Amino acid sequence: MTLAEALLEVARSDERAVLFTVVDGPRVGSKLLVRLDRGDSLGDASPALEALAVEIRRSGLVEVEGTKVFADVFGPPPRMVVVGAVDTGEALCAAARALGWHTVCVDARKRFATRERVPSAEEIITDWPDDALVGLGLNRDTAVVVLTHDEKLDIPALVIALRSDAFYVGALGSRVAQKRRREKLLEAGVTAEQIERLRGPAGLDVGAESPAETAISILAEALALRAGRRGSPLRESAERIHVER
């Protein structure tokens, strides 16, 4: 199969892949297509780029050993999974969907997990959160936000999420609740390193009060983390305003 044929196949599917194109130096114009789901690559650029592909989530310029390379990312959109069919869950699904993300709501309570309560969720799963998250197959393009405020639901869900490749794991709750939650997670066998991944209380400090404001603060934090940014004011940042593409 030629590189062009493989690239066309990737573009027509939801397969995750990264196309590297060297943009400077002696090998300018050379390319390497890394097909993450298949675990193989094709092209004439350095095979060393293959190891880099798994870390890249957004298209843009990267520098490898002094050489600039453009990474073009293919695959399904990011996925927002909210645990809890509550007002904040609907607001978070609506905000994420506006960005083109795939939205999923998980809740074991059938009377809450309805299309009327969460119309912005593209998928509604009525199951115990831990079982649902295992079934979803959390990957590096998935954000998980736990909104239940119920230990029998949120602790098992967070155990699965924190052990997964999900790029963002957040949970609502006061600082007192977060301290108790971390203790429960340790008791459940989650490592201290894994617990450090937990964003709790979830969201950026924007003074959010309403479900919609809370959703924006959480989504903003997830966006910053995915882009490798701190989520601080732009006027205090020395980085480019827009992520380089």
LINJO-V152654 format. One record per helix or strand of 3 or more residues. SS is the DSSP state (hx for helix, st for strand). FROM is the first residue (numbers start at 0). TO is the last residue. Records with the same first field share a line. If there is no record, write none. Layout:
BEGIN
SS=FROM-TO + FROM-TO
END
This chain:
BEGIN
hx=2-10 + 46-52 + 86-97 + 128-135 + 150-161 + 174-186 + 191-194 + 210-225 + 233-235
st=16-21 + 30-34 + 39-42 + 59-63 + 66-73 + 78-82 + 101-105 + 122-124 + 141-145 + 167-170
END
